[in-house]
């Protein structure tokens, strides 16, 4: 299901490319990017870092068609294909966009939204717990059918049940890429199970066997050390 939200990014075309140019742009709080595909040459772009960062806070940004407003004159519609982040700082290193063509199918990862978890039969009636096995799926569709997310209703999920990819109710014109490869790719996406009860035996088993062995070796070592000391004393006495 598609939302009404729209994403537009202001972009400037650039000629300077390479690692040095990218480092300079990052120091200026800008994001180096490239847009490719659609039967056209790749084009290097510069984006405003703060503007991009604000857009990233929306989950739909990654599964939505984005309008790139280039040099204030040209508009290109694209999807995010790659985004590089700094390993620990809130910084974006580089972005890749792919142009979309209205009559060409595209493949995009779309998030799953699980509905009615607390109201599901397994949780409400039988005290079960829900486990999410997949958070997104790879879909194939024309750009006009691209969903922002896909809902999965868990109201009838009971303890011991697992929903698979083939159980997803897909929007019009959308299919799951994994299922194109055969039934063996029909993975579970969510399940309901009883909570695991911790017993005294579980707590005992939490102590690694290696630690017990180490303790035993340490105790053995203490005894051996005592014997060795006595022998050493005896040897000194014999020498005397």
C-alpha positions as CSV (number, residue, x, y, z in Angstrom):
1,X,0.0,0.0,0.0
2,X,1.4,3.3,-1.1
3,X,1.3,6.4,1.1
4,X,0.8,10.0,0.1
5,X,4.2,11.0,1.3
6,X,6.6,12.5,-1.3
7,X,10.4,12.9,-1.2
8,X,12.3,15.5,-3.1
9,X,16.0,16.2,-2.8
10,X,17.8,19.2,-4.1
11,X,20.9,18.2,-6.0
12,X,23.7,19.9,-7.9
13,X,25.6,18.3,-10.8
14,X,29.4,18.1,-10.4
15,X,32.4,17.5,-12.5
16,X,35.0,16.9,-9.8
17,X,35.1,13.2,-8.9
18,X,37.4,11.0,-7.0
19,X,38.3,10.4,-3.3
20,X,39.8,13.8,-2.8
21,X,36.7,15.6,-4.1
22,X,34.5,13.4,-2.0
23,X,36.5,14.2,1.1
24,X,36.2,17.9,0.4
25,X,32.5,17.7,-0.1
26,X,32.0,15.8,3.2
27,X,34.0,18.5,5.1
28,X,31.5,21.0,3.6
29,X,28.6,19.1,5.0
30,X,27.6,17.8,1.5
31,X,27.0,14.2,0.3
32,X,28.6,13.0,-2.9
33,X,26.2,10.9,-4.9
34,X,25.6,9.4,-8.3
35,X,22.4,8.6,-10.3
36,X,22.5,6.0,-13.1
37,X,20.3,3.8,-15.2
38,X,17.3,4.5,-17.4
39,X,19.3,4.3,-20.6
40,X,21.4,7.4,-19.7
41,X,24.9,8.0,-18.6
42,X,25.7,8.1,-14.9
43,X,25.7,11.6,-13.4
44,X,27.7,12.7,-10.4
45,X,25.7,14.8,-7.9
46,X,26.1,16.8,-4.7
47,X,23.4,16.7,-2.0
48,X,22.9,18.7,1.2
49,X,23.8,16.5,4.1
50,X,21.3,17.9,6.6
51,X,18.5,17.6,4.1
52,X,19.3,14.0,3.4
53,X,19.7,13.2,7.1
54,X,16.2,14.5,7.8
55,X,14.7,12.3,5.0
56,X,16.5,9.2,6.4
57,X,14.4,9.4,9.5
58,X,11.4,8.2,7.4
59,X,11.3,4.4,6.9
60,X,9.6,5.0,3.5
61,X,12.6,6.8,2.1
62,X,14.2,3.5,1.2
63,X,11.2,2.0,-0.5
64,X,9.8,5.2,-2.2
65,X,10.3,6.9,-5.5
66,X,12.4,10.0,-4.9
67,X,12.4,13.1,-7.1
68,X,15.9,14.6,-7.6
69,X,15.7,18.3,-8.5
70,X,19.0,18.8,-10.3
71,X,20.4,22.3,-10.6
72,X,16.9,23.7,-10.0
73,X,15.9,22.8,-13.5
74,X,15.8,19.1,-14.2
75,X,13.7,16.5,-12.4
76,X,14.6,12.8,-12.3
77,X,12.7,10.1,-10.4
78,X,14.9,7.5,-8.8
79,X,15.2,5.0,-5.9
80,X,17.9,4.6,-3.4
81,X,20.2,1.8,-4.4
82,X,23.1,2.2,-1.9
83,X,23.9,4.4,1.1
84,X,27.2,4.5,2.9
85,X,27.3,5.6,6.5
86,X,30.2,6.5,8.8
87,X,30.8,3.5,11.1
88,X,30.0,5.4,14.3
89,X,29.3,9.1,13.5
90,X,25.9,10.4,12.2
91,X,27.4,11.0,8.8
92,X,26.5,9.9,5.3
93,X,29.5,9.1,3.1
94,X,27.9,8.4,-0.4
95,X,24.6,7.6,-2.1
96,X,23.7,5.8,-5.2
97,X,20.4,6.3,-7.0
98,X,18.9,4.4,-9.9
99,X,16.6,6.2,-12.4
100,X,13.2,4.6,-12.9
101,X,11.4,4.2,-16.1
102,X,7.6,4.0,-16.0
103,X,7.3,0.8,-18.1
104,X,10.2,-1.0,-16.7
105,X,9.9,-3.4,-13.7
106,X,12.1,-2.7,-10.7
107,X,13.1,-4.6,-7.6
108,X,13.0,-3.0,-4.2
109,X,13.2,-4.1,-0.6
110,X,10.0,-3.1,1.2
111,X,9.4,-3.2,5.0
112,X,6.8,-5.5,6.5
113,X,4.4,-4.0,9.0
114,X,3.0,-6.6,11.4
115,X,-0.6,-5.7,12.5
116,X,-2.7,-6.9,15.5
117,X,0.2,-8.6,17.4
118,X,-1.3,-8.1,20.8
119,X,-4.8,-9.1,19.6
120,X,-3.6,-12.3,17.9
121,X,-5.2,-15.5,19.1
122,X,-1.8,-16.9,20.3
123,X,-1.0,-13.9,22.4
124,X,-4.4,-12.8,23.7
125,X,-5.9,-16.3,24.3
126,X,-2.9,-18.6,24.9
127,X,-0.1,-16.4,26.3
128,X,2.2,-16.9,23.3
129,X,4.9,-14.6,22.0
130,X,5.5,-13.3,18.5
131,X,8.8,-13.6,16.7
132,X,9.6,-11.6,13.6
133,X,11.7,-13.7,11.2
134,X,11.8,-11.2,8.4
135,X,11.5,-7.4,8.6
136,X,11.4,-6.8,4.8
137,X,10.9,-8.5,1.5
138,X,12.2,-8.0,-2.0
139,X,9.4,-7.1,-4.4
140,X,9.2,-6.7,-8.2
141,X,6.7,-4.3,-9.8
142,X,6.3,-1.4,-12.1
143,X,7.1,2.0,-10.4
144,X,3.4,2.9,-10.2
145,X,2.7,-0.2,-8.1
146,X,5.6,0.2,-5.7
147,X,4.3,-0.1,-2.1
148,X,5.7,2.0,0.8
149,X,5.3,-1.0,3.0
150,X,3.3,-4.3,3.2
151,X,0.9,-5.1,6.0
152,X,0.8,-8.6,7.6
153,X,-2.3,-9.3,9.7
154,X,-1.5,-11.5,12.7
155,X,-5.0,-11.6,14.2
156,X,-5.5,-15.3,13.5
157,X,-2.0,-16.4,14.4
158,X,-2.0,-19.0,17.1
159,X,0.8,-20.7,19.2
160,X,2.7,-23.0,16.9
161,X,1.8,-21.2,13.7
162,X,4.2,-19.7,11.2
163,X,3.3,-17.4,8.4
164,X,5.4,-17.8,5.2
165,X,6.1,-15.4,2.4
166,X,3.3,-17.1,0.3
167,X,0.8,-16.0,3.0
168,X,1.4,-12.3,2.4
169,X,-1.5,-10.5,0.8
170,X,0.3,-8.5,-1.9
171,X,-0.9,-5.2,-3.4
172,X,-2.0,-5.1,-7.0
173,X,0.9,-5.6,-9.5
174,X,3.4,-6.7,-6.9
175,X,5.1,-10.1,-6.6
176,X,7.8,-11.5,-4.3
177,X,11.1,-12.2,-6.0
178,X,12.0,-15.1,-3.7
179,X,8.9,-17.0,-4.7
180,X,10.0,-16.8,-8.4
181,X,12.8,-19.3,-7.5
182,X,10.5,-22.0,-6.2
183,X,8.7,-23.3,-3.1
184,X,11.9,-24.0,-1.3
185,X,12.4,-20.2,-1.0
186,X,9.1,-19.7,0.7
187,X,10.6,-18.7,4.1
188,X,8.8,-18.1,7.3
189,X,8.3,-14.4,8.1
190,X,6.7,-14.5,11.6
191,X,5.8,-17.1,14.1
192,X,4.0,-17.5,17.5
193,X,5.4,-19.7,20.3
194,X,5.1,-20.1,24.0
195,X,7.6,-18.2,26.2
196,X,10.6,-20.2,27.3
197,X,10.4,-20.8,31.0
198,X,13.8,-20.6,32.8
199,X,14.4,-23.5,35.3
200,X,17.1,-24.2,37.9
201,X,18.6,-26.7,35.4
202,X,18.8,-24.0,32.8
203,X,20.7,-21.8,35.2
204,X,23.1,-24.6,36.0
205,X,23.7,-25.2,32.3
206,X,24.5,-21.5,31.8
207,X,27.9,-22.1,33.6
208,X,30.2,-23.0,30.8
209,X,31.8,-26.4,31.0
210,X,35.2,-24.8,30.3
211,X,34.9,-22.7,33.5
212,X,34.2,-25.8,35.6
213,X,37.1,-27.6,33.9
214,X,39.3,-24.6,34.6
215,X,38.3,-24.6,38.2
216,X,39.1,-28.3,38.5
217,X,42.5,-27.7,36.8
218,X,43.2,-24.8,39.2
219,X,42.4,-27.0,42.2
220,X,44.5,-29.8,40.8
221,X,47.3,-27.3,40.1
222,X,47.3,-26.1,43.7
223,X,47.7,-29.7,44.9
224,X,50.4,-30.4,42.4
225,X,52.2,-27.2,43.3
226,X,52.3,-28.3,47.0
227,X,53.8,-31.7,46.0
228,X,56.3,-30.0,43.8
229,X,57.3,-27.7,46.7
230,X,57.8,-30.6,49.1
231,X,60.0,-32.4,46.5
232,X,62.0,-29.3,46.1
233,X,62.6,-29.1,49.8
234,X,63.5,-32.7,49.9
235,X,66.0,-32.3,47.1
236,X,67.6,-29.4,48.9
237,X,67.8,-31.5,52.1
238,X,69.5,-34.3,50.2
239,X,72.0,-31.9,48.8
240,X,72.8,-30.8,52.2
